[in-house]
């Protein structure tokens, strides 16, 4: 009976472990996009396209991100990345946009990152973020869809272009979607690149101060413990000395 129970318990445990492995499989990872801070309607934002490498025997050597044509962005500026060549493609607009009082007749339709060498791509087991400053974000949309194409060193191509339908299951290769938040009541539309940099600097300073505080607190605790130990040793020495005098 005991052997049967142990066997049954082992089978259940194995099933649970298998389920965890399946749920954590890299197949569920996909190219995604997320703002660094706020992506508010009508404002500007820095967004990161996160690209995981899902293959064990090939590296990611190319990423193509297509920008929405239904809500064209007048300003698109990718951040330079060591080991990657960046190409920005522009297309003429059917309807001109206005940016800072000027008419914009073309907008970025695609940004392509290509690994400069075989060793500069995304290696198996790693991911990389591709930052881009974009704006002005549309005021009449709740999200932006960016269709992406990922190419591996073995020439395999994965097209992250499927759009999520309301009420349907997540597609196998979903397109990256950027959620837009409402503009603040004071008319402030999101964060500028400079504000994002200032925020990062402030966070770094706060972290440094917190680390310094933790270090001081730890030092005080250590000194306190040392004091207790020294005191205990002193008491013990006094007791031993007293016993020696009594014996004498």
N, C-alpha and C positions, 0 to 999 in steps of 0.2 A: 504493500500500500504506500509506504513511504517513497519507494522508488517511482511509483506512478505519479504521486503528487509532485515530486521533484521534476519529473519529466514534463508534466503539464505546466508547472511554473516556469520552467526553462523555455517552453514553447511560447508562452504568453510574453515573456520578456523579449525573446527573439523577435516576435511579431512587432512589439512596441518599438524596439530599436530599428527594425526595418522601416517602420512608418516614419520615424524621425529622420532617417537617412533620406528617404524619398522626398519628404517635405523640405529638407534643406539642400536638395540637389541644385547644382548650378544652373540647371535648365530653367529655373524660375527667375534667374537674374536676367535683366534686360537693360537696354539703353534708356536712360531717364534724364529728365531735366528738372532742376530745382534752383530757386533764386537764393542768392546770398543776402539774406535779409528780407526786404519787402518788395513784392512785384505788384504795385498798385496801379489801377487803371489811370491812364493819362500821364504816367510818370516814366522814369527810367529805372533800370535794374541791371545788376550783374547776375547772369545765370550760368550754372555749370551743367554741362552735358556729361553725365557720368557713364563711362563705358567699361563694363567688366569683360574680361576675357573668359569665355565659356569653354574653350578648347584646351585639352591637355598636351596636344602635339603641334600647336601652331600659335603664332602671335598675331595680334591685331595690328595691321599696318596702314589702315586707312579708315577714315570716318567722314561721311558726307551728311550734312544736315541741311535739309530743305526748309526754308522759311515760309510761313503762311502767305498765300497770295490773296486770301480774302481779307486779311488785316495786315497789309504790308508795313514794315518798320522802316522809318526814314533813316535811323541811325543804327548801325550794326558794326561793332568794333571788337574783333577777337583779340585775346591777350596773347602775346608772343610766348611760345613754348619751346624750350630746348629739345632738340631731337625731332622736331616736326616742321614740315613745310606747310604753310597756310595759304590757301587760295580763296579769295572772295569773289563771287560771281554776282553781277548786277543785271537786272532786267528792266525794260521800260514799263512804266505803269500805265494802265488803261485810264486811270484818273489820277492826276497829280496830287501830291500831298503838300501840306504847308508846314514848314518847320522854322520857327523863329522868324516868321514874316517872309520866308522865302519859299518859292514853289519848287518842289522836288518832283522831277519827272521820271526818276528811276530809283529802284531800291534793291537791296541785297536779296537775292533769291536763294543763294546757297553758299555755304562755307564748307571747304574741304580741307581736312588735315591728313597729310601723308607722311609716314615715317621716313626720315632722312636716310636712315640706314637699316639694315636687317636687325640690328640690335637695339634700335631706338623705339620700337613699337611697344605695345602692351604685351608683356610676357604672360605665359600661362600662370594662373593663380593670382593675378594682379588686376587692378582697375586703374583708370586714370580719369581726371576731370578736365574738361575743355571749357575754360571760361570765356564768356562773351558779354560785352556791354550792349544792351539793346534799349530802344525807345523811339519815339514815345509809344507807350503801350496803349492799345485801343481802349476807349471809354465805353464802348458798346458791346463788349464781349467779356465772358467770365473765365475764358481759358484760351490758350493758344496751342495749336497742334504742330509739332515739328516732326516731319517724317525723316528717318535716319537710315543710312545704309552702312553696314559694318563689313569690312573686308579683311580676311585673314591671309597669312603668309602662304597658305596652301591653296590660295585662289578661291576659297569658299566665301560666298557672299550671303549675309543675313540682312533681310530688308525689314526694318522696324517701321512699318507703314500702316498697320491695321488700326483703324479708329474704333475706340470703345463705343459700343451702342448702349443706350440706356436700357437697363434691366437685363442685359445679356452678360454672359460670362466673359472674363477677360480673354482677349484673343491670344493666340500663341506667340505672335510677334507684334505687340502693341507699339504704337507710335508714342514718343515722348510727349507729355502734355504738361504745360505750365499753367497752374491755377493763378488767377489774378484776384487781388483783394480790392476792396472798395477804397476810393481816395478818402483821406481823412477830412473831417468837417472843416478844418482850417484852410482847406484848399491845397494842402501839401500832397503832391502826387509821388509817393514812393521815395526812394533814396537815390542820390547821385553817387557817382563813383567816389568822389571826394569824401562824402559823408560815410560811405561804406569803409573807406580807409581810416577815417577818424575813429569810427566805431571799433574797428579792429585794434587800433592803437590803444584806445581806452580800455578795451577788454584785456589787452596784453599787460597794461600797467596795473589794472586791478588784480590780475592773476599774480603778477610779481609781488604786489603788496601782500596778497593773501599768503603766498609762499613764504615771504619774509616773516609774517605773523606766525605761521605754523612752525617755522624754524625756531623763532624765539620761544614759543610755547614749549616746543620739544626740549630745547636747551634747559629751560627752567625746570621741567619735569625730571630731566636727567640729574641736574644738580640737587634737586630735592631728594631723589632716591639715594644719591651718593652720600648726602648728609645723614640720612637715616641709617645707612650701612655703617658709616664712620661712628655715629653715636652708639649703635648697637655694639660695635667692636670695643668702644671705650667702656661701656657698662660691663661687658664680659671680662675685660682686662682688670677692671676694678674688683669684680667678684673673685677672680683667681688670685689677685694680690692679697685680698682679705683672707682667703683660705690659707695662703702660705704663711701669713703672719700668725694665724690661729694655730697652725701646726707647729710653728717654731716655738 
